[in-house]
Amino acid sequence: MKYLCQVWFDSAVLGARTKEEKAELGTNSLNYDKALAESGHLIVAHALQPPTSAVTVRVRSGETSVTDGPFAETKEALGGFILIEAKDLNEAIRIAAGIPLARLGAIEVRPIHEFRAQ
């Protein structure tokens, strides 16, 4: 079963880390992704640009509106995601707990809904 691990963290917490700590976190994250790929669990992983680079798109009554920035003002922001394959939720939770940024923020684990053609 596929699970999306959303990586949420407070950019101020990450920003307060030293250059060396950030480099170590980056290396640890890449190494963890590599280990997940080698074990057959990783489908895809990406980090996201900061929330200030986001735009929010809405369509109402056929009209499209675009707003700069994220939809919600929150302390934590979505910083990246890892799409994994796991046998069940318990395995997905174990995998998510190993994500290095879990020690600084939160990992939301959500099963993928697979639509089937009728």
N, C-alpha and C positions, 0 to 999 in steps of 0.2 A: 504494500500500500504506500502511496505517496503522501508525504507530509511537508508542509511549508513551515520552516523555522524562520520567523520574523525576528530580526535582531533590533531591539529597542534600547537606546541609551541616551543619557543626558550629555549633550555635546560639551557642556561646561566641565563635567567630570573627566571626559576624555581630554579636553583642552588643557586641564590642569596637570596632566602627566608630562614628565620630561620627554625630551626628544628621544632619549635612549629607551624609555618605557614604551613610547609609541612605536618605535622601531621593533622592539621585542614583541609587542602585541601583534603587529603586522606579520612578523615572521611566524609567530605561534599560530595565527589564524591561517596563513597559507599552508603551514605544515599540517594543521588539522584537516583542512580541505583535501590535501594530498592523501592523508591517511583514510579519509572517508571515500575518496575515489578508489584507492587501492582495495578497500574492503567491499566495494560494490554498492555503498550506500549513497554516494553523492550523485545527484543528477546535474545540478548547476548551483553555483554560488556567486553572488555579486555584492559588492559594497555600493552604496548609493552616495551621490553628491549630497552636500548639506541641504537641509530643508529650505534655505533661502534660495536655492536654485529651482525649487518646485513651482509648478503652476497647477491650479485647480480648475478643471473643466466641468461645466454643468450645461445640460441642455434642458430647457423648459419651454414648453409650447413651441417647439421647433427652433428656438433661438439658442445659439451657443454663446456662453459667456466664459471668459477666461480671467482668473484672478491670480495675481502674483502671490507666491508663497504657499505654504501648506494650508490645508483646509482648517485644521484645528490648532489653536495655540496651546501647546502642552510643553511640559518640562522635558519629557523624553520624546525622541523622534525616531522614526524608522530609519535605521542606518544601513540596513542590508538584509539579504535573505539567503537562505540555503534551502534548496529543494532536495529532499532526501527520499530514499526508498527504505522502508522499515517493515518488519513483519507485523508489528502492532504498535499501539500507542506507547506501551512501556519501553519498547526499544527506541522509539522516536524520542521519548523523554531522556533516555540515557544518552543518546547521540547529542541532543540539544544541550544537556548539562556539560558536555565536553567542549562546547564552543567557547573560545577564550573570552569573548565579550560578555558571556553570562556572568562573569565575576564583577563586571562593572555596571551592567544593565539588566535586561530581562530578555528572555527568548520566548516568544509566543509560538506554540506548536499547534498547527491546525491541519486536520486531514484534508486532502484534496477531494473535491466532489467530482467524480467522473461521470459525465453525461453519456448516456448510451443512445444510439440512434434507434428509433422505433420502427 
